[in-house]
Amino acid sequence: MTEKEGFNEILIQPLRQFAKDSIHLVKKCTKPDRKEFTQIARATGIGFLIMGFIGFFVKLVHIPINNILVGN
């Protein structure tokens, strides 16, 4: 195997395959309709709210525990 063939096999072929697969994926993707978009947006918003409440309650519990340990 020559150096050029090795370079082609190691670097060029995987890049070409990746580009080909990427183009195939983009062609298969479709834009969501209004109903699907609102469903995804609602689920994302609910997830943000849940994570916010979890963070708030963790902080709420952490403050008194920290004050007890530090002794302010």
Secondary structure, DSSP 8 states (H G I E B T S, - for coil): --HHHHHIIIIIHHHHHHHHHHHHHHHH-----HHHHHHHHHHHHHHHHHHHHHHHHHHHHHHHHHHHHHT-
